[in-house]
Amino acid sequence: MPTRRLRTDLVIPALNEASNIDALFDVLDTLGPDDVRHIVLADNGSTDDTAARAAARGAIVVHEPARGYGAACLRALAHLATLDPPPEIITFLDADLADDPRALPTLLAPIRAGDAEIAIGSRVRLAAPGALNLVQR
């Protein structure tokens, strides 16, 4: 089956990640419009300029004062639900570059080909021994 173009939006929960934003967006800028339509950064109460840096790089910034990765993700999802047309694929990515955004096309290929409805990436196999604790795995 040929690859389909699907509206793909990216959710990035972030807390005090200003030092990583430019490097993250430098990598995201290498992806094409078929890879990512909107980037939504869910600022989770940062005290640095995470939100301003992300907005300057073209991200939609939403603010979630309740601390926690899940709360930030839910806030971003609530924003995505207001878009017309809504996304067909939603991808979650950490702001600290622990996940490689260049892997998105490969990760999403089975969905775009119609062979899968969900894709889950894992960085565990590539991690150095001892680099990830139980929760991170």
Secondary structure as GFF3:
##gff-version 3
##sequence-region A 1 137
A	DSSP	beta_strand	8	14	.	.	.	ID=ss1
A	DSSP	alpha_helix	18	28	.	.	.	ID=ss2
A	DSSP	beta_strand	38	43	.	.	.	ID=ss3
A	DSSP	alpha_helix	50	56	.	.	.	ID=ss4
A	DSSP	beta_strand	60	63	.	.	.	ID=ss5
A	DSSP	alpha_helix	69	80	.	.	.	ID=ss6
A	DSSP	beta_strand	89	92	.	.	.	ID=ss7
A	DSSP	three_ten_helix	101	103	.	.	.	ID=ss8
A	DSSP	alpha_helix	104	112	.	.	.	ID=ss9
###
